[in-house]
Amino acid sequence: MLTLGFMTLNLKTEAGYFTEIARRAKEHEIICYRFIPSKFSPLTEQIEGERFDPDKDAWVEEQFLIPSILYDRCFYGHDLHSRQCKGIVNWFKTKDKIQFLGFGLPNKLMLYEALTKSKLAPYIPRTIQARSSEQVYQLLQDKRRIILKPTDGSGGSGIYSIELYNKEFIVKTDKMTHQVSRTFKSKSTLLSWLDRILSKADYMLQPFLSLQNERNQPFDIRALLQKDQFGHWSMIGKGIRQGKEGGIVSNLNYGGIAINFEEWLANLDERKRRFIIEEIDDILTSLPTILETQFPPLFELGVDIGIAKDLSIWILDVNSKPGRKVLLETKPELKDFLYESPLLYAKFLQERRPEPYERERVISD
C-alpha cells in the first residue's frame, strides 16, 4: 500500500492540515505518517513518529520505515535543530529510493537570479546580496528607501524597510501584533546596527516598491498552483492579502486579511482589470516550466504578485511550501480539493514510477 509521510520540525506544525489530508487517505488506499527528520535512525532506517489511524480518527505513535513518498513541510530557522533536520532531509534527497512529492526551491537570492535570466525578468525587482553594512548604506544613499530581506526567510518575518529621511535613517519591521520603528541619527549608529543584523543571517537588498492601496495598506495577490493527478500544472485559485495601514508586509500572520480576488478585481475599471488579468496569467503560465527547467521537480507553488500604483507588476516571492489560509478564507468551496490534491499527486507519482524501496519493504516483511 502507498505510504505518504509528512515531514515537519514540530509535530504540532500544520497538524490540522495533515489531519485533514490523512482523513481522506483511506479511500485512496494510502497510509499517512508524520515525523520530524531528526527522529530518523540511519542504523535501522526506522523513524519514530506517528501514523494516522482512520478508525480512531487520531495519530498514534509508531516506528516505521521511510514512507513511499515524502511531503516536505519543514520550515527551517538558524537553530541547531533546524540545521540538523535540513542535513537529514538533504541526505534523503540524494537517495534514489526515496521519492519526494516535490523537491522545493533554493534560497530567495538564487531563485531571483534564475528568474532574471528568464522571460519573466521584467517582473523581478532588482535584487543583490547584502554583503556589508557599507554596501547597504551606499545603496540607501542612491535609492533613499530600500528593503532588506533574509534570503532564507518565510512568512514575511525579518523584513526591514530602511529609509533616509531628513538626514536620519528610519528602520521599520512588522511584528505579529505591531510594528517596530527605530531612528538612527548618524551613519555610524546605522552601520553598527546593520553589522549586527548581517552577522546573524544572509540578507538581500531590493528597492522599496510602492505596493500600497489608497489607504496605505500593503497588498498583494497570492496565487496557488499545483500539479494534478495527471502531473499537469493547474491554477487552483487566487486571493488578495491586505496588510495593516502603514505596514510593510501583507502576510496574514502579521495582521493581514484575506480578500476575495474576483470581488477585488470587480472594483477596477475594465482597462485595468483586463491588463492585470493578462499579465498575471502570463506569469503564472510561464513560471512552473521556467523553474522546473532549472531546479528539481516541484508539486506546488505559492506566488506573491505585487501591483504598484503605476500598474507595474512584480513577482515578490515564489514559495514551494505555500500556505492555504488565503484560499480557505476566500474560497471555502476549495477545502476538500486542497486536502485531497496531495493524495492524488502522490498516487500519480507511485503509478508512474514504482519505488524500489517499496518493493524492498514487501520483501523484508
TIDOGU-304881 format. One record per residue (C-alpha): residue number from 0; x, y, z. Coordinates in nm, 3 decimals, padded with zeros to 5 digits. Each point is the difference from the previous one (the first is absolute). Layout:
% TIDOGU-304881
<NUM,<X,Y,Z>>
...
***
This chain:
% TIDOGU-304881
<0,<00.000,00.000,00.000>>
<1,<00.119,00.352,-00.076>>
<2,<00.132,00.186,00.304>>
<3,<00.027,00.379,00.022>>
<4,<00.221,00.168,00.260>>
<5,<-00.037,00.359,00.117>>
<6,<00.329,00.152,00.114>>
<7,<00.005,00.296,00.237>>
<8,<00.225,00.136,00.274>>
<9,<-00.278,-00.020,00.259>>
<10,<-00.291,-00.243,00.001>>
<11,<-00.234,00.283,00.099>>
<12,<00.088,00.198,-00.312>>
<13,<-00.277,-00.020,-00.262>>
<14,<-00.159,-00.279,00.203>>
<15,<-00.346,00.095,-00.127>>
<16,<00.111,-00.009,-00.363>>
<17,<00.165,-00.341,00.034>>
<18,<-00.300,-00.141,00.185>>
<19,<-00.245,00.114,-00.267>>
<20,<00.212,-00.164,-00.270>>
<21,<00.034,-00.319,00.205>>
<22,<-00.377,-00.022,00.055>>
<23,<-00.047,-00.019,-00.375>>
<24,<00.288,-00.243,-00.060>>
<25,<-00.179,-00.326,00.080>>
<26,<-00.230,00.021,-00.302>>
<27,<00.313,00.035,-00.216>>
<28,<00.166,-00.299,00.172>>
<29,<00.275,00.220,00.144>>
<30,<00.144,-00.020,00.352>>
<31,<00.118,00.332,00.141>>
<32,<00.287,00.059,00.240>>
<33,<00.148,00.313,00.149>>
<34,<00.346,00.040,00.148>>
<35,<00.290,00.228,00.082>>
<36,<00.309,-00.071,-00.215>>
<37,<00.228,-00.014,00.305>>
<38,<-00.197,-00.305,00.118>>
<39,<00.142,-00.208,-00.287>>
<40,<00.261,-00.262,00.094>>
<41,<00.249,-00.070,-00.281>>
<42,<00.102,-00.326,00.169>>
<43,<-00.346,-00.158,-00.001>>
<44,<-00.154,00.221,-00.270>>
<45,<-00.292,00.030,00.241>>
<46,<-00.182,00.318,00.092>>
<47,<-00.169,00.084,00.328>>
<48,<-00.315,00.188,-00.089>>
<49,<-00.375,-00.036,-00.028>>
<50,<-00.239,-00.187,-00.229>>
<51,<-00.353,00.117,-00.062>>
<52,<-00.256,-00.258,00.112>>
<53,<-00.321,00.064,-00.197>>
<54,<-00.206,-00.220,00.233>>
<55,<00.102,00.208,00.302>>
<56,<00.017,00.323,-00.202>>
<57,<00.327,00.070,00.180>>
<58,<00.376,-00.012,-00.034>>
<59,<00.169,-00.285,00.187>>
<60,<00.369,-00.036,00.085>>
<61,<00.183,-00.253,-00.210>>
<62,<00.338,-00.099,-00.140>>
<63,<00.006,-00.046,-00.377>>
<64,<00.219,-00.014,-00.309>>
<65,<00.034,00.303,-00.225>>
<66,<-00.339,00.048,-00.171>>
<67,<-00.033,-00.052,-00.375>>
<68,<-00.033,00.374,-00.066>>
<69,<00.102,00.293,00.220>>
<70,<-00.185,00.330,00.024>>
<71,<00.257,00.251,00.123>>
<72,<-00.160,00.275,00.211>>
<73,<00.311,00.090,00.202>>
<74,<00.051,00.372,00.064>>
<75,<00.357,00.051,00.114>>
<76,<00.142,00.259,00.234>>
<77,<00.362,00.058,00.099>>
<78,<-00.009,-00.217,00.314>>
<79,<00.190,-00.325,00.046>>
<80,<-00.306,-00.220,-00.041>>
<81,<-00.090,00.165,-00.331>>
<82,<00.351,-00.056,-00.132>>
<83,<-00.009,-00.362,00.113>>
<84,<-00.334,-00.067,-00.168>>
<85,<00.099,00.183,-00.317>>
<86,<00.308,-00.219,-00.030>>
<87,<-00.207,-00.317,00.035>>
<88,<-00.259,00.115,-00.255>>
<89,<00.278,00.090,-00.245>>
<90,<00.141,-00.350,00.055>>
<91,<-00.343,-00.147,-00.077>>
<92,<-00.001,00.193,-00.328>>
<93,<00.322,-00.168,-00.113>>
<94,<-00.154,-00.347,00.028>>
<95,<-00.161,-00.136,-00.315>>
<96,<-00.224,-00.228,00.205>>
<97,<-00.158,00.293,00.185>>
<98,<-00.261,00.192,-00.195>>
<99,<-00.124,00.351,00.078>>
<100,<-00.335,00.152,-00.085>>
<101,<00.201,00.309,-00.098>>
<102,<00.367,00.085,00.051>>
<103,<-00.035,00.367,00.091>>
<104,<00.184,00.311,-00.113>>
<105,<00.336,00.151,00.097>>
<106,<00.032,00.319,00.203>>
<107,<-00.163,00.319,-00.124>>
<108,<00.319,00.153,-00.137>>
<109,<00.072,-00.303,-00.220>>
<110,<-00.364,-00.004,-00.107>>
<111,<00.003,00.368,-00.100>>
<112,<00.327,-00.049,-00.190>>
<113,<-00.152,-00.288,-00.196>>
<114,<-00.314,00.196,-00.087>>
<115,<00.198,00.304,-00.118>>
<116,<00.141,-00.223,-00.275>>
<117,<-00.346,-00.099,-00.120>>
<118,<-00.282,00.169,-00.193>>
<119,<-00.140,00.110,00.338>>
<120,<00.299,00.226,00.069>>
<121,<-00.205,00.323,-00.044>>
<122,<-00.217,-00.105,00.294>>
<123,<00.289,-00.061,00.243>>
<124,<00.107,00.284,00.233>>
<125,<00.372,00.072,-00.022>>
<126,<00.151,-00.219,00.270>>
<127,<00.355,-00.021,00.134>>
<128,<00.163,-00.173,00.292>>
<129,<00.063,00.217,00.305>>
<130,<00.372,-00.050,00.049>>
<131,<00.083,00.280,00.243>>
<132,<-00.152,00.285,00.197>>
<133,<00.189,00.251,-00.214>>
<134,<-00.152,-00.148,-00.315>>
<135,<-00.349,00.035,00.149>>
<136,<00.076,00.360,00.093>>
<137,<00.120,00.088,-00.349>>
<138,<-00.312,-00.147,-00.160>>
<139,<-00.213,00.192,00.247>>
<140,<00.172,00.322,-00.101>>
<141,<-00.095,-00.071,-00.360>>
<142,<-00.356,-00.136,00.042>>
<143,<-00.105,00.184,00.320>>
<144,<-00.211,-00.300,00.107>>
<145,<00.082,-00.370,-00.028>>
<146,<-00.117,-00.339,00.124>>
<147,<00.226,-00.243,00.186>>
<148,<-00.122,-00.362,-00.019>>
<149,<00.141,-00.326,00.139>>
<150,<00.092,-00.232,-00.287>>
<151,<-00.144,-00.299,00.186>>
<152,<-00.297,00.181,00.152>>
<153,<-00.363,-00.101,-00.019>>
<154,<-00.335,00.135,00.112>>
<155,<00.113,00.363,-00.016>>
<156,<00.228,-00.025,00.304>>
<157,<00.324,00.194,00.032>>
<158,<-00.075,00.255,-00.275>>
<159,<00.122,00.355,00.059>>
<160,<-00.086,00.326,-00.169>>
<161,<00.290,00.248,00.018>>
<162,<-00.063,00.361,-00.100>>
<163,<00.224,00.308,-00.016>>
<164,<-00.214,00.296,00.102>>
<165,<00.122,00.346,00.108>>
<166,<00.352,-00.135,00.060>>
<167,<-00.136,-00.265,00.237>>
<168,<-00.034,-00.372,-00.059>>
<169,<-00.341,-00.153,00.077>>
<170,<-00.013,-00.379,00.036>>
<171,<-00.333,-00.181,00.024>>
<172,<-00.097,-00.365,00.032>>
<173,<-00.340,-00.161,00.049>>
<174,<-00.066,-00.233,00.293>>
<175,<-00.305,-00.220,00.044>>
<176,<-00.182,00.254,00.219>>
<177,<00.171,00.332,-00.074>>
<178,<00.265,00.182,-00.198>>
<179,<00.342,00.084,00.143>>
<180,<00.165,00.322,-00.117>>
<181,<00.347,00.132,00.083>>
<182,<00.169,00.321,-00.105>>
<183,<00.377,00.027,-00.035>>
<184,<00.134,00.353,-00.005>>
<185,<00.345,-00.081,-00.138>>
<186,<00.166,-00.225,-00.253>>
<187,<00.212,-00.168,00.269>>
<188,<-00.299,-00.110,00.210>>
<189,<-00.177,-00.134,-00.310>>
<190,<00.309,-00.194,-00.109>>
<191,<00.040,-00.144,00.348>>
<192,<-00.358,-00.126,-00.006>>
<193,<00.042,-00.140,-00.352>>
<194,<00.316,-00.184,00.102>>
<195,<-00.193,-00.179,00.274>>
<196,<-00.287,-00.090,-00.235>>
<197,<00.223,-00.123,-00.283>>
<198,<00.206,-00.213,00.238>>
<199,<-00.306,-00.205,00.099>>
<200,<-00.127,-00.107,-00.345>>
<201,<00.042,00.050,-00.373>>
<202,<-00.199,00.289,-00.144>>
<203,<-00.078,00.147,-00.338>>
<204,<-00.085,00.354,-00.107>>
<205,<-00.284,00.125,-00.217>>
<206,<-00.133,00.345,-00.085>>
<207,<-00.310,00.102,00.192>>
<208,<-00.302,-00.044,-00.227>>
<209,<-00.318,00.200,00.053>>
<210,<-00.240,-00.293,00.038>>
<211,<-00.261,00.162,00.223>>
<212,<-00.365,00.070,-00.069>>
<213,<-00.170,00.338,00.039>>
<214,<-00.015,-00.055,00.379>>
<215,<00.377,-00.057,00.022>>
<216,<-00.047,-00.371,00.068>>
<217,<00.248,-00.241,-00.161>>
<218,<-00.175,-00.254,-00.218>>
<219,<00.087,-00.271,-00.247>>
<220,<-00.152,-00.291,-00.189>>
<221,<00.066,-00.352,00.126>>
<222,<-00.043,-00.267,-00.266>>
<223,<00.017,-00.373,00.066>>
<224,<00.111,-00.239,-00.273>>
<225,<00.017,-00.378,00.032>>
<226,<00.052,-00.307,-00.213>>
<227,<-00.314,-00.205,-00.050>>
<228,<-00.054,-00.377,-00.006>>
<229,<00.144,-00.010,-00.352>>
<230,<00.316,00.195,00.088>>
<231,<-00.113,00.319,-00.175>>
<232,<00.028,00.344,00.157>>
<233,<-00.331,00.157,00.092>>
<234,<-00.106,00.338,00.137>>
<235,<-00.188,-00.075,00.322>>
<236,<-00.100,00.353,00.094>>
<237,<00.099,00.355,00.083>>
<238,<-00.069,00.226,00.296>>
<239,<00.096,00.346,00.121>>
<240,<00.211,00.049,00.315>>
<241,<-00.042,00.343,00.156>>
<242,<00.223,00.115,00.285>>
<243,<-00.041,00.262,00.270>>
<244,<00.006,00.372,-00.078>>
<245,<00.362,00.116,-00.017>>
<246,<00.124,-00.358,00.011>>
<247,<00.278,-00.155,-00.203>>
<248,<-00.133,-00.352,-00.061>>
<249,<-00.346,-00.132,-00.084>>
<250,<00.043,-00.345,00.156>>
<251,<-00.299,-00.127,00.195>>
<252,<00.227,-00.101,00.290>>
<253,<00.086,00.368,00.043>>
<254,<-00.354,00.130,00.025>>
<255,<-00.090,-00.009,-00.367>>
<256,<-00.341,-00.102,-00.129>>
<257,<-00.109,-00.208,-00.297>>
<258,<-00.228,00.147,-00.267>>
<259,<-00.176,-00.181,-00.283>>
<260,<00.197,00.058,-00.321>>
<261,<-00.301,00.020,-00.232>>
<262,<-00.176,00.250,00.225>>
<263,<00.313,00.216,00.015>>
<264,<00.040,-00.020,-00.377>>
<265,<-00.361,00.101,-00.059>>
<266,<00.066,00.338,00.163>>
<267,<00.256,00.094,-00.269>>
<268,<-00.085,00.160,-00.331>>
<269,<-00.007,-00.231,-00.299>>
<270,<00.334,00.116,-00.145>>
<271,<00.191,-00.062,00.323>>
<272,<-00.183,-00.328,00.057>>
<273,<00.088,-00.136,-00.344>>
<274,<00.364,00.111,00.030>>
<275,<00.048,-00.161,00.344>>
<276,<-00.165,-00.327,-00.102>>
<277,<00.212,-00.034,-00.315>>
<278,<00.325,00.082,00.180>>
<279,<-00.062,-00.236,00.290>>
<280,<-00.117,-00.283,-00.225>>
<281,<00.318,00.033,-00.206>>
<282,<00.215,-00.015,00.315>>
<283,<-00.177,-00.298,00.152>>
<284,<-00.005,-00.194,-00.327>>
<285,<00.373,00.045,-00.056>>
<286,<00.137,-00.027,00.353>>
<287,<-00.026,-00.377,00.075>>
<288,<00.170,-00.100,-00.324>>
<289,<00.279,00.253,00.050>>
<290,<00.066,-00.124,00.352>>
<291,<-00.007,-00.370,-00.087>>
<292,<00.253,00.046,-00.278>>
<293,<00.250,00.130,00.257>>
<294,<-00.097,-00.175,00.323>>
<295,<-00.124,-00.349,00.103>>
<296,<-00.370,-00.088,-00.045>>
<297,<-00.259,00.184,00.206>>
<298,<-00.353,-00.075,00.118>>
<299,<-00.140,00.341,00.094>>
<300,<00.083,00.369,-00.009>>
<301,<-00.126,00.301,00.190>>
<302,<00.065,00.311,-00.210>>
<303,<-00.025,00.350,00.146>>
<304,<-00.056,00.272,-00.258>>
<305,<00.008,00.371,00.078>>
<306,<-00.170,00.277,-00.194>>
<307,<00.154,00.347,00.032>>
<308,<-00.194,00.323,-00.023>>
<309,<00.128,00.047,-00.356>>
<310,<-00.143,-00.348,-00.084>>
<311,<00.342,-00.159,-00.033>>
<312,<-00.015,-00.369,00.093>>
<313,<00.262,-00.164,00.224>>
<314,<00.070,-00.358,00.106>>
<315,<00.066,00.048,00.371>>
<316,<00.049,-00.359,00.111>>
<317,<-00.029,-00.358,-00.120>>
<318,<-00.045,-00.262,00.270>>
<319,<00.014,-00.377,-00.049>>
<320,<-00.159,-00.056,00.345>>
<321,<-00.298,00.235,-00.021>>
<322,<-00.274,00.044,00.255>>
<323,<-00.367,-00.030,-00.088>>
<324,<-00.160,00.245,00.240>>
<325,<-00.074,00.264,-00.263>>
<326,<-00.193,-00.244,-00.219>>
<327,<-00.171,-00.175,00.291>>
<328,<-00.132,00.337,00.118>>
<329,<-00.100,00.140,-00.339>>
<330,<-00.097,-00.321,-00.182>>
<331,<-00.128,-00.246,00.261>>
<332,<-00.149,-00.213,-00.277>>
<333,<00.358,-00.109,-00.080>>
<334,<00.052,-00.156,00.343>>
<335,<-00.048,-00.366,-00.097>>
<336,<00.208,00.041,-00.315>>
<337,<00.289,00.164,00.187>>
<338,<00.016,-00.289,00.246>>
<339,<-00.033,-00.268,-00.265>>
<340,<00.242,00.132,-00.263>>
<341,<00.320,-00.125,00.172>>
<342,<-00.152,-00.350,00.009>>
<343,<-00.090,00.008,-00.369>>
<344,<00.346,00.114,-00.103>>
<345,<00.165,-00.257,00.228>>
<346,<-00.198,-00.272,-00.180>>
<347,<00.111,00.139,-00.334>>
<348,<00.366,-00.018,00.107>>
<349,<-00.040,-00.353,00.131>>
<350,<-00.172,-00.124,-00.316>>
<351,<00.252,00.175,-00.223>>
<352,<00.305,-00.143,00.170>>
<353,<-00.039,-00.281,00.252>>
<354,<00.261,00.053,00.267>>
<355,<00.279,-00.256,00.056>>
<356,<-00.018,00.079,00.369>>
<357,<-00.363,-00.109,00.013>>
<358,<00.089,-00.330,-00.164>>
<359,<00.278,-00.050,00.255>>
<360,<-00.247,00.065,00.279>>
<361,<-00.232,-00.276,-00.125>>
<362,<00.285,-00.249,-00.035>>
<363,<00.138,00.075,00.347>>
<364,<-00.345,-00.040,00.156>>
***
